[in-house]
Amino acid sequence: MNIGIDATCWWNNRGFGRFTRELLTALFELDTNHHYTLFTDQPIPVVSRFNNVSIIHVNASRPTTEAAVADSNRSPFDMLRLYRAVARERLDLMYFPAVYSWFPAPLRLPTVVTLHDAIAEHYPKLIFASWRSRFFWAVKVKLAIWNSDRILTVSAAAKQEIVDYIGARADIIDVASEAPNPLFRKTTDHAFIAAARARAGLPEKAPTIVYVGGLAPHKNLHGLLDGFERANSHGHAQNVHMALVGDFEGAGFLSNYSSLWKRVEANEELRDRVHFTGYISDEDLVALYSSATAVAMPSYSEGFGLPAIEAMSCATPVLSSNLGSLPEVVGDAGLYFDPFDVDAIAQSIIEIVENTDLRETLSANALARAPQFTWRRSAELALAHLERLCES
């Protein structure tokens, strides 16, 4: 097959972009007779090493990674240029790794689009800053589904949410999970860990709970801080630090950074122990995960929860919400809580900090479970779904 792929979100710094880079690279590395034609509006020099990949560069007034954010919009002329570029090629199938960067494809062409979750539909007021952003997102998702023969998503929980909150048919939705980059492996290099923690503004030796991801409202970081404060008020976790790792801005989506920062600054107990690191490299993330007491995933919903499996690959236990995909991903490597219950969050923090035996058990479970998730396996599943569509 000659498989066309929208690669315009390759450079996105959020989960969409990481999924695109990791899944496509794993696809290209599979030993198959398929050829891949990438359509992009920015250079992707790293794929030049693959003989089975060609790139069609489409000039755009603005790159998709700048234009396809919640408070902006893409030029219809840019999308028309992409449509025409796809229409000119002799493709067997068109694949969009993220609805985020979707553009119309010719109706004659079998098409698959990835919906990573239905969080925007489940919790719209926690995602969008305006009704306009919400409206245009909803229109794009509906058009993408109408234009596609099948939908790919990243967990069974995400599939169910897409059915429940978007209204897509379950029988057209396939699943291929995400996975950690092989870089994520536990390190015991003390000098490297100390340097990475220093770059992140963290004390070298302090027990630390790490959160990694966007600072959006649906991530429930105020709830996490509520639990942290309550654990402290009960005389527990008083020497524990918390690292909130992620970009301060929301790429057009809502961000809680300002309210979180003001809250921490106003609280003497939190001010010196809650650290906003901003974006950090994957290499430094390995050090933070490897030296953390736990990674926290307090979200109301996740399509997959990539930081959880990254942390698990570094033998780090997970303090996890019991909603969305997280139980499906984390399995027996996590300590679960209701994200709407502050007492439950506080108790989970106390337990993970004070119960050494529990931490060791969860750490061992994390190392045992993490290898079940690989990008090669994800690519094999995704390709099988694409092949079935062409054969049908």
N, C-alpha and C positions, 0 to 999 in steps of 0.2 A: 504493500500500500504506500501511497504518497500521502502522508498525514500533514495537513496544515495546522499550525498552532499559533494562536495569538500570544506573542511574547512581549507585548507592550507593557506588562506589569513586572517584567524581570527585575527592574531596579527599585521596585517598591520596598520600603523598609519595614512594612508590617508583615503579618502572617501570610497575606496573599503572595507577596514577593518571595518569601522564603520557600513556600510551597512550590511556586513556579520553578524557581532555580533548582531545588532539590529533586523534584519529581522529574522534570525534563532531563536533567543530567543523568539520572538513573535510567530513564527511558532510552536515551541515546547510547548508553553503555550496554544495553541488552543485546545479545547475539541474535539479531533478526534480520530479515531482508527488507524491512521497512525503511522508507526515506522520510525525513521530517523537513518540512518547509516552514520556517519561522517568519512571521510578519512582525516587524518591530519599527518603532520610531526613534530608537536610540541604539547606538552600537552595542553589540554583545560579543566582544572579541574572544571570550573564554570558550565559545563553542566552535572556534575554528579548528580545534584538534579533532573534531569528529568528521569522518568521511561521509556519514549518512545524514548530514545536516546542511541545508542551504538557507541563506537568509535573504529575505526581501525587505529592503529598507524603504519605508514609506515616509516621505517628508510630511511633517506636521507643524502647525503653527505653535503648538505647545506640546511637550511630551505628555503622554497619558498619565504618568506618575505625578504630574503637577495638576493636570486638568480634571482627572476623574476622582476628585475628593468631594466630600459632602457639601462644602460651601462654595463649590465652583461648578463649572460645566465644560463639557468637551464640545469642540467646534463640530457642527454637522458636516462641514466640508472635510475635516480630518477623518471623520468616520466614513464618509463617502469615498475618500482616497483609499482607506483600508479595504472597504468593500470591493472596490474595483480591482485592487491588487489581488485579492483572493479570487475574484471572478476570472481573472486572466490566467490563473494557474490551473493545471490539470491535476486536481486533488481528488482523492477518494473519500476524504472525511475532513471535517474542521473541528478542532478542539480548542476550547477556551478554558485555561486553568483557573480563571476567576471571573465571576460575573462582574466584578469591580471594573474590568477593562473590556467588557463585551462590546462588540459592535455588530450590526446586522451582517449575516452571511447569506449567500445566495440560497434560495429556498430549495433548489435542486440538490444541494450538497448535504449529505448526512452530517449532523452537527451534535456535539456534546458540550455542555457548559458545566462548570463546577460551581456549585453553591456550597460554601464552606459551613454555613449555618443559617438559621432564621432568627438570629438575635435582633436584627433591626426591625423585624416584624413582630417579634415577641415583646420587646421592650423599646418601642420607637422613641419614647420620651427620654430614654437614657442614652440614646445614640445620636439623635439629630438635634441641632441647635434651632432649626426652624421648620415650619410646615412645608416650605418650598423644598428643602433638602429631602424631607421625608417623601414628598410627592414624587419628585423626579427619581429617587431611588426605587420606589415602588413601581413606577412605569418601566424603568430599565429592567428590573427583575422579571416583570410580567412579559415584556417583549422578548427577553432572552429565553425564557421558558417556551414561549410560543414559537420561537425561531429554531428551537432545538428538538432533536428526536429523543435524547436521553439527558439525564442529569447525573453528574458524579458528585458525591459528597464524601466526608472524611470519617464518619462514625455512624453507627446505628442510631444513636441519640439525635444526631443532626438530621438524619433522614426522617425521623419521626417528627421533629420540629418543622421541617420543611413541608411535610404533609399537613400538620396541624395548623400552622400559621401562615403558610403561603398558598396552600391548597393544591400543591402538585400531587399527581397520582403516585402512589407508592411503587407501582409496577414499572415505572420508568426511571426509578432512582437506583443507582449502583453505588457501592461503597468501596473506597480504597483509602486506607488510613494514612496518616502522616507518620513521621519517624524522626529520630534524632540524627543529626549529622555525625559521622564517625569521630569527629573531633571531640565529642562529648564523652569523655572517659575520666574516671576519678584520677586525680593527681595527688601525689604526696610530696611534691616539690615545694618545700617550705619557703624557699626564697622567692619562687614564682608566686606562690599564694600571698606572701606578705606584700610583694610589689603590686599585685593586682588589687588587693584590698586597700592599699594606700592610694592607688589611683582612683578608687571608688569612694575614698573618704571614710573608709571603715577602719576601726581599730584592729590591730593585728590578731589579737587573741580572743576577743569577746565573742560569746555565742551569738549567732546571728540567724534571724529568719529572713529569707530572701523572697521577694516578689519580683517576677519578671513579666513585663507586658505593657500594654497601654494603660494610661491612667484614666480610663473612661469610667463613667458612673456605673455601668453594668458589671464592672470588675469588682465592685463592692469593697473598695479600699477604705472608705469611711467605716464600714462594718468591721474590717480587719483591725483598724485602729481602735474602734470601740472595744473589741475583744482584748486587744493588747493593753489598753488602759485598765479594763476591768481586772485582768490578770494581775496587773501591778497593784491595783487598789486592794487586792486580797493578799498582798505580801509575796506574790510570786513573780518570776520573770523580771526581777528588778535589775539584773545585770545583763539582760538580753538586749541586743540591738536589732533594728529592722532596716533592711535595705529595700527601697522601692526603685527598681531598675526599669527604665523605659523613657522614651521621648516625652518631654513635657507637653508638647503640642499634640493635638488629636488628628492632624492631617484633614481638617475640615469637620471631623466628628467631635462630639463633646469631649472635653477633658476636665478632670477634677483637680488638675495640678494646683491651681490657685487656691481653692478652698482647702485642699489637703495641706499645702504649705502654710497657710495662715493658721490652720488648726494646730499644727505641730509647733510653729513659732510661739503661739500663745500659751503653750503648755510646758512648764519647766521640766516635767518628768519626761516628756517626749522630745524636747528640743535637741538634746544631745545624743539621743539614741535612735531617732528615725532619720534616715539618710536618703535624700533624693539624688541618685547617681547620674541621671540622664542616660543616654544610650552608651553602652559599653561593648567592646568587641567580644566575639565568641570566645576567643582565647581567655580573656579575663573572666567571662562567664563561667568557664570550666573551673577556674580557681575559686570563684564565689560559691558555686554549687558544691564543690568538693570540700569546702571549709564550713559550710552552713549546717546549722542544727536541723533545719528543714527548709523546704521551699513552700510558700503559701499560694494556694489557688482558691481564693474566696468568692469566685464569680457566681452570679446568678445563673449564667449559662455559658458554655463553651462548645464550639463545634468539635474541637479535638482537645486542645490544651497542651500545645507543644512544649512549653517550659516544664511541665510535669515530667514528660518522658525524657527530656534533656537532663533534668535533675536526677531522675532515677538511674540514668546511665552513669552518673557520677556517684552512685550509691547514696543518694540523698533522699530521706523520707519526705512524704508530701502531706502537708496540712490541707485537706481538700474539702471543698463544697461537695455536698452529696447530690447536686443537680447537674443536668446536662450530660455531657459525654465523660465527665471526669471519673466516675466510678468504673466506666467501661475501659478507660485508659489506665488508670492508676491501679486498679485491682487491689491486691493485698499489700501494696506498698504505701498505703495512705491511712491517715487518721481522719475520719469524716465528721462533718458538722453541717447543720442546717445554716445556710448563709444568712437567713433572716433572723437567727437566734444568737444574740450577742453573748449570752451565757455559754452557749455551746462552743462558740469561737474561743472564748476565754478559757474554757476548760480544756479544749484541745491544745492550746498554747501551753498551758500549765503542764499537761500530761507529756507533751513531746519534750519539754525542757527538763522535766524532773525525773522522767522514767527512762533510765539508761537502757534497761533491758528491752523496752518497747522500741526505742530508737534503733538499737542494734538489729532487732528482728525485722523492722520495716526496711532498714538499710539493706539487709541480706535479701529480702523479698524484692526490693527495687532492682538490685543487680540481676536477680534471676529472671525478672519479668521483662526488663527493658529490651533484651535481644529479640523478643518476639516481634518488635517493630523495626523494620528496616526499609530504607527507601527502595532497595531492589525489589523487595516483596510488594511494596506499594505500586511500583512501576509495572510489575508483572500483572497485578490485578487490574490496574487502569488499562493496560494494553489489551488484556483479555476482554474487557468491556468494550473497548473501541473496535476490536476485531469482530466481536459478535454483532455489533451494529452494522458493519459493512457486509457481513455474511447473511444478514436477515433480509 
